[in-house]
Amino acid sequence: MPGKPWNAKEKKLLRRQVMTEARLLAEVRLDGRTLNAIRSQVTRMALVEKRASRKKWSVEERRRLRKLQSEGFTPREIHEFDLLGGPVRTRWSITKQWGRMKLANRRRSRLMKKKRVWTAGEQRKFKAYLRRHSRTQTPEEIGKVWAVARSTVARWQNALGLKVPREAVVKMVYSQRKQSAARKRIQRASKRMWEVRRAAHEKELLEQRKELRHRDPPVSEQVCTDCRRSWPKRRSFFHIREKKISMGTSRYYKHRCVLCENARRRHNDRKRRKARTPKT
């Protein structure tokens, strides 16, 4: 009965089904009320939490997404390694924007929509190939050989009892090559982002130094042992080291500026990670 006001009895029954019995809206039943009417009344009574509004994609985010696509990254990699920066985006949100901006490979999309029609002889050869190579080749690699989707290969492997555990698939040569290429792309992207942040930090420090040098009396400075540049002796330019002595605690500025300290720390972290990575 559209347009009919809700009475107290209906509201009480609605509240009991939604709040007390924790029913889904699709399972709520009220005589004479449609699902759309129930959904509207639930919203008016604030019985369910209102979904937060979606964050609009800024021009900078779209530009960065287009750049990552040109470098070969997929929506899954962009979401997994947080390469986009800015507001947190789900993988689904990135994928949807990917489609709106027409960044997907149209040829691949068309191929995915086309269903493969097997001939009798061709299907028999494909099954024989699966039996011979499923232990040494990944589903994606087999799919490339036969020009079929990876999901198609996996489905046939399941049907024939040839499914290989994922732990074994990731150790195959093809998977190792893909992982190595992905790591290199991620390292390059991480280095570029770090260099951008470092340049912005350096610009900020140079502006602060210029202001401090115009003060009267001038702020004392210290030369960095690595970059040989003179910086004001302030916490924003040099880290402070504390040392326990007999008289208490001695505090002094480090000999390297914060820029060189950060670069040195990044270099040492990469060396430690490289040393821990087992050689294959």
Contacts in CASP RR format, 6 or more apart in sequence:
PFRMAT RR
TARGET T0000
AUTHOR 0000-0000-0000
METHOD contacts of the structure
MODEL  1
MPGKPWNAKEKKLLRRQVMTEARLLAEVRLDGRTLNAIRSQVTRMALVEK
RASRKKWSVEERRRLRKLQSEGFTPREIHEFDLLGGPVRTRWSITKQWGR
MKLANRRRSRLMKKKRVWTAGEQRKFKAYLRRHSRTQTPEEIGKVWAVAR
STVARWQNALGLKVPREAVVKMVYSQRKQSAARKRIQRASKRMWEVRRAA
HEKELLEQRKELRHRDPPVSEQVCTDCRRSWPKRRSFFHIREKKISMGTS
RYYKHRCVLCENARRRHNDRKRRKARTPKT
1 32 0 8 1.000
1 33 0 8 1.000
2 34 0 8 1.000
2 37 0 8 1.000
6 14 0 8 1.000
6 41 0 8 1.000
10 30 0 8 1.000
10 33 0 8 1.000
11 41 0 8 1.000
11 45 0 8 1.000
13 30 0 8 1.000
14 28 0 8 1.000
14 30 0 8 1.000
14 38 0 8 1.000
14 41 0 8 1.000
14 42 0 8 1.000
14 45 0 8 1.000
14 47 0 8 1.000
15 45 0 8 1.000
15 47 0 8 1.000
17 23 0 8 1.000
17 27 0 8 1.000
17 28 0 8 1.000
17 29 0 8 1.000
18 25 0 8 1.000
18 28 0 8 1.000
18 42 0 8 1.000
18 47 0 8 1.000
18 48 0 8 1.000
19 47 0 8 1.000
25 35 0 8 1.000
25 38 0 8 1.000
25 39 0 8 1.000
25 42 0 8 1.000
25 48 0 8 1.000
26 35 0 8 1.000
28 35 0 8 1.000
28 38 0 8 1.000
30 38 0 8 1.000
33 41 0 8 1.000
42 48 0 8 1.000
43 50 0 8 1.000
54 93 0 8 1.000
55 87 0 8 1.000
55 89 0 8 1.000
57 65 0 8 1.000
57 97 0 8 1.000
61 84 0 8 1.000
61 86 0 8 1.000
61 87 0 8 1.000
62 97 0 8 1.000
62 101 0 8 1.000
64 84 0 8 1.000
64 85 0 8 1.000
65 78 0 8 1.000
65 84 0 8 1.000
65 94 0 8 1.000
65 97 0 8 1.000
65 98 0 8 1.000
65 101 0 8 1.000
65 103 0 8 1.000
66 101 0 8 1.000
66 103 0 8 1.000
68 78 0 8 1.000
68 83 0 8 1.000
68 84 0 8 1.000
68 189 0 8 1.000
69 98 0 8 1.000
69 103 0 8 1.000
71 185 0 8 1.000
71 189 0 8 1.000
72 185 0 8 1.000
73 83 0 8 1.000
73 185 0 8 1.000
73 189 0 8 1.000
75 91 0 8 1.000
75 94 0 8 1.000
75 95 0 8 1.000
75 98 0 8 1.000
76 91 0 8 1.000
77 83 0 8 1.000
77 182 0 8 1.000
77 185 0 8 1.000
77 186 0 8 1.000
78 84 0 8 1.000
78 94 0 8 1.000
79 89 0 8 1.000
79 90 0 8 1.000
79 91 0 8 1.000
79 94 0 8 1.000
80 91 0 8 1.000
81 186 0 8 1.000
81 189 0 8 1.000
83 186 0 8 1.000
83 189 0 8 1.000
84 94 0 8 1.000
89 97 0 8 1.000
98 104 0 8 1.000
111 149 0 8 1.000
112 149 0 8 1.000
116 148 0 8 1.000
116 152 0 8 1.000
118 126 0 8 1.000
126 146 0 8 1.000
126 156 0 8 1.000
127 156 0 8 1.000
127 160 0 8 1.000
129 142 0 8 1.000
129 145 0 8 1.000
129 146 0 8 1.000
130 142 0 8 1.000
130 153 0 8 1.000
130 156 0 8 1.000
130 157 0 8 1.000
130 160 0 8 1.000
130 162 0 8 1.000
131 160 0 8 1.000
131 162 0 8 1.000
133 142 0 8 1.000
134 142 0 8 1.000
134 157 0 8 1.000
134 162 0 8 1.000
134 164 0 8 1.000
135 164 0 8 1.000
135 168 0 8 1.000
136 172 0 8 1.000
137 145 0 8 1.000
137 172 0 8 1.000
137 174 0 8 1.000
138 169 0 8 1.000
138 172 0 8 1.000
138 174 0 8 1.000
138 175 0 8 1.000
139 150 0 8 1.000
139 153 0 8 1.000
139 154 0 8 1.000
139 157 0 8 1.000
139 169 0 8 1.000
140 150 0 8 1.000
140 153 0 8 1.000
140 174 0 8 1.000
141 172 0 8 1.000
141 174 0 8 1.000
142 153 0 8 1.000
143 149 0 8 1.000
143 150 0 8 1.000
143 152 0 8 1.000
143 153 0 8 1.000
146 153 0 8 1.000
154 163 0 8 1.000
156 162 0 8 1.000
157 163 0 8 1.000
157 164 0 8 1.000
169 175 0 8 1.000
170 176 0 8 1.000
170 179 0 8 1.000
176 280 0 8 1.000
194 266 0 8 1.000
198 259 0 8 1.000
198 262 0 8 1.000
198 263 0 8 1.000
201 258 0 8 1.000
201 259 0 8 1.000
202 259 0 8 1.000
205 231 0 8 1.000
205 236 0 8 1.000
205 237 0 8 1.000
205 257 0 8 1.000
205 258 0 8 1.000
205 259 0 8 1.000
208 232 0 8 1.000
208 236 0 8 1.000
208 237 0 8 1.000
209 231 0 8 1.000
209 232 0 8 1.000
209 237 0 8 1.000
212 218 0 8 1.000
212 219 0 8 1.000
212 232 0 8 1.000
212 234 0 8 1.000
213 219 0 8 1.000
213 232 0 8 1.000
219 232 0 8 1.000
219 233 0 8 1.000
219 234 0 8 1.000
220 232 0 8 1.000
220 233 0 8 1.000
221 230 0 8 1.000
221 231 0 8 1.000
221 232 0 8 1.000
221 233 0 8 1.000
222 230 0 8 1.000
222 231 0 8 1.000
222 232 0 8 1.000
222 233 0 8 1.000
222 238 0 8 1.000
222 253 0 8 1.000
222 255 0 8 1.000
223 229 0 8 1.000
223 230 0 8 1.000
223 231 0 8 1.000
224 230 0 8 1.000
224 231 0 8 1.000
224 255 0 8 1.000
224 256 0 8 1.000
224 257 0 8 1.000
224 259 0 8 1.000
224 260 0 8 1.000
225 255 0 8 1.000
225 256 0 8 1.000
225 260 0 8 1.000
226 256 0 8 1.000
226 257 0 8 1.000
226 260 0 8 1.000
226 264 0 8 1.000
227 257 0 8 1.000
227 259 0 8 1.000
227 260 0 8 1.000
229 257 0 8 1.000
231 237 0 8 1.000
231 238 0 8 1.000
231 257 0 8 1.000
233 253 0 8 1.000
236 258 0 8 1.000
237 257 0 8 1.000
237 258 0 8 1.000
238 253 0 8 1.000
238 254 0 8 1.000
238 256 0 8 1.000
238 257 0 8 1.000
238 258 0 8 1.000
239 253 0 8 1.000
239 254 0 8 1.000
239 258 0 8 1.000
239 261 0 8 1.000
240 251 0 8 1.000
240 252 0 8 1.000
240 253 0 8 1.000
240 254 0 8 1.000
241 251 0 8 1.000
241 252 0 8 1.000
241 253 0 8 1.000
241 254 0 8 1.000
242 249 0 8 1.000
242 250 0 8 1.000
242 251 0 8 1.000
243 249 0 8 1.000
243 250 0 8 1.000
243 251 0 8 1.000
243 252 0 8 1.000
244 250 0 8 1.000
254 261 0 8 1.000
256 264 0 8 1.000
END
